[in-house]
């Protein structure tokens, strides 16, 4: 997922020559955006199969060109992105659709709903054409998403679909294509024995995280979550994190909101790091308090998982539980190391159920995870750690 925005280091994102070229379709009603993004796509070494000014034209192009990745604007005439998305996924369930939207509360809500319907990811688009033209962060984020999602889909590319007709009301497409298995194995840590009931649940996630966090919290269950505060770092831009918290509240039935400065984390509440700001923890006379920081990005991200995890290691000692979910990069690995050194059990999502096995894979390969589990198994495992009862 995008941080605020998540800025990856400059790189050449073109696929290796031995790999099939990633095929990209762009759908946006702005001619300026279409032209600029098309240039970025070709310069990065991907194959541009077409551009479309609305969802109807994009669907017609999909039938002819079978793209691996569709960059899909939300607001377009005739057929917008939310209308086109289910039809695209019905016609080609493995196609990777990345929603593009400007930073508004409405678009943040729509983007998160599109993820629930099967979009692979979203990217926050600058509000003006000038912003699109001058934003290196947007360009880097976009190319990195095309590289990651396109490579996985291109490896298993199938013949183009014969028809794009979709049943009315379809809303549950197949999950994204999983990445290839890692070449390197990993070693699990011995299971940690908590000396006292955990005082917090820490969650770090990025690409694919909004859906994964909600599903995992449901798996833990409200009864167990009422025992302790839940602190979440999800790489997202401003505005999106507030809407994400609202979605978590609706899904879990627990109060959820962006963390606020000087707020004391209370059991049974969910605190989401605000987009664009690090969420720190500090020890206080009445218990830990949240601090918000505008320091430099860590791992090219702000908020960063490492910031929260390292503070939690100092504030809670070994009295917390942590989990790393799907996401690009390696944010959370150094923080997980600090937690493990205090005796905290760290769990990681497995590759097969991760949208991108970057963050959890990094933790696993560093030997910091006591368990690497499919997403459906993480909830029960964490419930057992929180309650002290067998899963």
C-alpha positions in Angstrom: 0.0 0.0 0.0 0.9 3.5 -0.4 2.5 5.3 2.6 2.1 9.0 2.6 2.9 8.5 -0.2 5.4 5.6 0.2 8.5 6.6 -1.8 10.7 3.7 -2.9 14.3 4.3 -3.8 14.9 5.1 -7.5 15.5 2.0 -9.5 15.1 0.5 -12.9 11.8 -1.3 -12.7 11.9 -3.0 -16.0 11.5 -6.8 -15.9 14.5 -9.0 -16.7 14.9 -9.8 -20.4 14.1 -13.4 -19.8 10.7 -12.6 -18.3 7.6 -11.8 -20.3 6.9 -8.1 -20.7 4.3 -6.8 -18.3 1.3 -5.6 -20.4 -0.3 -2.4 -19.1 -3.6 -0.7 -19.9 -4.3 2.9 -18.6 -7.8 4.2 -18.1 -8.1 7.9 -17.1 -10.3 10.6 -18.5 -7.4 13.1 -18.4 -5.5 13.2 -21.7 -2.5 14.7 -19.8 -2.5 11.9 -17.2 -2.9 9.2 -19.9 0.0 10.6 -22.0 2.3 11.1 -19.0 1.7 7.7 -17.5 2.0 6.1 -20.9 5.4 7.6 -21.3 6.5 6.4 -17.8 5.3 2.9 -18.6 7.2 2.6 -21.8 10.4 4.2 -20.4 10.3 1.6 -17.6 10.4 -1.2 -20.1 6.8 -2.4 -19.8 4.5 -3.0 -22.8 1.7 -0.4 -23.1 -1.3 -2.1 -24.8 -3.5 1.0 -24.8 -5.0 4.0 -23.1 -8.7 4.7 -22.5 -10.7 7.7 -21.6 -13.4 5.8 -19.7 -14.3 2.3 -18.4 -16.3 1.3 -21.5 -13.3 1.8 -23.8 -11.0 0.1 -21.3 -13.2 -3.0 -21.3 -13.2 -3.2 -25.1 -9.4 -2.9 -25.0 -9.1 -5.7 -22.4 -10.9 -8.0 -24.7 -8.3 -7.4 -27.4 -5.1 -7.1 -25.5 -5.4 -9.1 -22.2 -3.3 -6.7 -20.0 -1.6 -7.9 -16.9 -2.1 -4.6 -15.0 -4.9 -2.0 -15.4 -4.3 1.5 -14.0 -8.0 2.5 -13.4 -9.1 6.0 -12.5 -12.2 6.2 -10.3 -13.9 9.2 -11.8 -14.6 8.9 -15.6 -17.5 9.6 -17.9 -19.9 6.9 -19.3 -18.5 4.1 -17.1 -16.4 5.0 -14.1 -13.8 2.9 -12.3 -16.1 1.4 -9.7 -18.5 0.3 -12.5 -15.7 -1.1 -14.7 -13.8 -3.0 -11.9 -16.2 -5.9 -11.3 -16.7 -6.4 -15.1 -12.9 -6.5 -15.6 -12.4 -9.0 -12.8 -15.3 -11.1 -14.1 -13.7 -11.3 -17.5 -10.2 -11.8 -16.3 -10.0 -12.8 -12.6 -6.2 -12.7 -12.5 -5.8 -9.2 -14.0 -4.2 -6.8 -11.5 -6.3 -3.6 -11.2 -4.7 -0.6 -9.4 -7.2 2.1 -8.6 -6.0 5.7 -9.1 -7.7 8.5 -7.1 -7.1 11.9 -5.7 -6.8 12.5 -2.0 -10.4 13.1 -0.9 -12.4 11.4 1.8 -14.9 10.2 -0.9 -12.2 8.7 -3.1 -10.5 7.1 -0.1 -13.7 5.4 0.9 -14.3 4.3 -2.7 -10.7 3.0 -3.0 -11.0 0.9 0.1 -14.3 -0.6 -1.1 -12.7 -1.4 -4.4 -10.0 -3.3 -2.6 -12.7 -5.4 -0.9 -14.2 -6.1 -4.4 -10.9 -7.4 -5.7 -8.7 -4.5 -6.8 -5.0 -5.3 -6.2 -4.1 -1.9 -4.8 -4.7 1.8 -5.1 -2.4 4.8 -5.6 -3.1 8.4 -4.5 -3.0 10.7 -7.5 -1.9 14.3 -7.2 -4.9 16.6 -7.4 -3.8 18.6 -10.5 -2.3 17.7 -13.8 0.7 19.9 -12.8 1.0 17.8 -9.6 1.0 14.6 -11.7 3.7 16.1 -13.9 6.0 17.1 -11.2 5.6 14.4 -8.6 8.5 11.9 -8.5 6.8 10.1 -5.6 3.7 9.4 -7.7 5.8 8.1 -10.7 8.0 5.9 -8.5 5.0 4.5 -6.6 3.1 3.8 -9.9 6.0 2.1 -11.6 6.8 -0.1 -8.6 3.2 -1.3 -8.4 3.2 -2.2 -12.1 6.4 -4.1 -11.6 5.3 -6.1 -8.6 1.7 -6.9 -9.7 2.6 -7.3 -13.4 5.5 -9.7 -12.9 3.4 -12.1 -10.9 0.5 -12.1 -13.4 2.7 -12.2 -16.5 4.4 -15.4 -15.3 1.0 -17.2 -15.4 -0.5 -15.3 -18.4 -3.4 -17.1 -20.0 -5.0 -16.6 -23.4 -7.2 -13.5 -23.7 -10.7 -14.0 -22.6 -13.3 -14.6 -25.3 -15.9 -12.3 -23.8 -16.2 -9.4 -21.3 -19.8 -10.0 -20.5 -20.3 -10.0 -16.7 -23.2 -11.1 -14.6 -25.0 -8.1 -13.1 -24.1 -7.4 -9.5 -20.9 -9.5 -9.5 -18.8 -8.5 -6.5 -16.6 -11.3 -5.4 -13.7 -11.9 -7.9 -10.9 -14.4 -7.5 -8.0 -13.3 -5.2 -4.8 -11.8 -6.7 -2.1 -14.1 -8.2 0.4 -15.1 -5.5 4.1 -14.4 -6.1 6.5 -17.2 -6.8 7.9 -19.1 -3.8 11.1 -17.5 -2.3 14.3 -19.2 -3.1 15.6 -18.8 0.4 14.1 -20.8 3.3 13.6 -19.3 6.8 14.0 -20.5 10.3 11.3 -20.0 13.0 12.2 -18.7 16.4 11.3 -20.8 19.4 7.9 -19.9 20.8 8.0 -17.1 23.2 6.5 -17.5 26.7 4.8 -14.3 27.8 5.6 -13.6 31.5 2.5 -11.4 31.8 -0.6 -10.8 29.7 0.2 -8.7 26.7 -0.5 -5.0 27.1 -0.8 -4.2 23.3 -1.3 -5.8 19.9 1.0 -4.2 17.3 0.2 -4.6 13.6 2.3 -3.5 10.6 1.1 -3.7 7.0 1.3 -2.2 3.6 0.2 -3.4 0.1 -2.9 -5.5 0.5 -3.1 -4.5 4.2 -6.5 -2.8 4.4 -8.3 -6.1 3.6 -5.8 -8.3 5.5 -5.9 -6.2 8.8 -9.7 -6.3 8.9 -9.9 -10.0 8.2 -7.3 -10.8 10.8 -9.0 -8.7 13.5 -12.3 -10.4 12.8 -10.5 -13.7 13.3 -9.1 -12.6 16.6 -12.6 -11.6 17.8 -14.0 -8.6 19.6 -13.9 -10.4 23.0 -10.1 -10.9 22.9 -9.5 -7.5 21.4 -11.3 -5.8 24.3 -8.4 -7.0 26.5 -5.8 -4.6 25.0 -5.3 -1.7 22.7 -4.5 -2.4 19.0 -1.9 -0.2 17.4 -1.8 -0.3 13.6 0.7 1.1 11.1 -0.7 0.8 7.6 1.3 2.5 4.8 -1.3 5.0 3.6 -1.5 8.7 2.7 -3.3 11.3 4.8 -7.1 11.2 4.6 -7.0 7.5 3.7 -5.9 6.4 7.2 -9.0 8.1 8.8 -11.3 6.3 6.4 -9.4 3.1 7.0 -10.0 3.4 10.7 -13.8 3.9 10.0 -13.8 0.7 8.0 -12.1 -1.2 10.8 -14.6 0.1 13.3 -17.5 -1.0 11.1 -15.9 -4.4 10.6 -14.9 -5.2 14.2 -17.6 -3.3 16.2 -14.8 -1.6 18.2 -13.9 2.1 18.4 -11.2 2.9 15.8 -9.6 6.2 14.8 -6.3 7.8 14.0 -4.0 8.0 16.9 -3.8 11.4 18.5 -0.9 13.2 20.3 -0.8 12.6 24.0 -3.6 10.0 23.8 -3.3 7.0 26.1 -4.0 3.7 24.4 -7.0 2.0 26.0 -8.1 -1.6 25.8 -10.7 -2.4 23.2 -9.8 0.5 20.9 -7.9 0.5 17.6 -5.4 3.3 16.9 -4.2 3.8 13.3 -1.1 5.8 12.6 -2.1 9.0 10.7 -1.0 9.2 7.1 2.1 11.3 6.8 3.1 11.1 10.4 5.0 8.6 12.5 3.2 7.1 15.5 5.5 7.0 18.5 4.9 5.6 22.0 6.3 7.2 25.1 6.3 6.1 28.8 4.4 8.3 31.1 3.4 8.4 34.8 -0.1 7.0 34.0 1.0 4.6 31.3 2.2 4.8 27.7 1.0 7.7 25.5 0.9 8.2 21.8 3.3 10.8 20.3 3.1 11.9 16.6 6.2 12.8 14.7 7.2 14.5 11.5 10.6 13.1 11.3 12.1 11.8 8.1 10.7 8.7 6.4 12.0 5.4 7.7 12.4 2.7 5.0 11.0 5.4 2.7 7.8 5.4 4.7 6.0 7.8 7.0 4.3 6.4 9.1 6.8 3.5 9.5 6.3 0.2 11.3 9.8 0.3 12.6 9.1 3.5 14.5 6.1 2.0 16.4 7.8 -1.3 17.0 11.0 0.1 18.4 9.1 2.4 20.7 6.9 -0.5 21.9 9.9 -2.6 22.7 11.1 0.2 25.0 7.8 1.0 26.5 6.1 -2.4 26.9 9.2 -4.5 27.2 8.1 -8.1 26.5 4.5 -7.4 27.3 3.0 -7.1 23.8 2.3 -9.2 20.7 3.2 -8.2 17.1 2.3 -9.3 13.6 3.6 -8.3 10.2 1.2 -8.6 7.3 1.4 -8.3 3.5 3.4 -5.4 2.1 6.3 -4.2 -0.1 9.7 -3.6 1.2 11.2 -4.5 4.6 9.6 -2.0 7.0 9.1 -3.7 10.3 12.2 -5.9 10.3 14.4 -3.8 12.5 11.5 -3.1 14.8 10.7 -6.8 15.0 14.3 -7.4 16.0 14.0 -4.9 18.8 10.7 -6.6 20.0 12.2 -10.1 19.8 15.1 -9.0 22.0 12.7 -8.2 24.7 10.9 -11.6 24.4 7.9 -10.4 22.3 6.3 -13.0 20.0 6.3 -11.8 16.4 4.1 -13.5 13.8 4.2 -13.0 10.0 1.7 -13.7 7.2 2.7 -16.4 4.8 3.6 -15.8 1.1 0.6 -17.7 -0.4 -2.0 -15.4 1.2 0.1 -12.1 0.9 -0.6 -9.7 -1.9 3.2 -8.9 -1.7 5.5 -11.0 0.5 8.0 -8.2 1.1 7.6 -7.1 4.7 6.5 -10.5 6.2 9.1 -12.3 4.1 11.9 -10.0 5.3 10.9 -10.7 8.9 10.7 -14.4 8.3 14.1 -14.6 6.5 15.7 -12.6 9.3 14.7 -15.4 11.7 12.5 -13.1 13.7 9.1 -14.8 13.4 7.9 -17.5 15.7 5.2 -18.5 13.2 4.6 -17.8 9.5 0.9 -18.5 8.9 -1.8 -18.1 6.3 -4.0 -15.1 6.9 -7.0 -17.1 8.1 -4.8 -18.8 10.8 -3.3 -15.6 12.2 -6.5 -14.5 14.0 -6.8 -17.7 16.0 -3.1 -17.7 16.7 -3.1 -14.2 18.0 -6.2 -14.8 20.0 -4.4 -17.6 21.8 -1.5 -15.3 22.6 -3.8 -12.5 23.8 -6.0 -14.7 26.0 -3.5 -17.4 27.0 -5.9 -20.0 25.8 -5.2 -22.7 23.1 -6.2 -21.7 19.5 
